[in-house]
Amino acid sequence: MEIYENENDQVEAVKRFFAENGKALAVGVILGVGALIGWRYWNSHQVDLHAPLLLPIKMRLPQ
């Protein structure tokens, strides 16, 4: 870990980091959010698809 002489050096290091890695970070965040949205959609779709099939089973179970 680098030790910075002053705050300006630290700010420059952060700027340099984002200049070098900004695109990869943005792509990673977009892919991650897209994967989460897709996963939630797929799960919701599967529940909606199979819910009518479970209704007769639920009606036969004791309350």
Secondary structure, DSSP 8 states (H G I E B T S, - for coil): ----SSHHHHHHHHHHHHHHHHHHHHHHHHHHHHHHHHHHHHHHHHHHHHHHHHHHHHHHS--
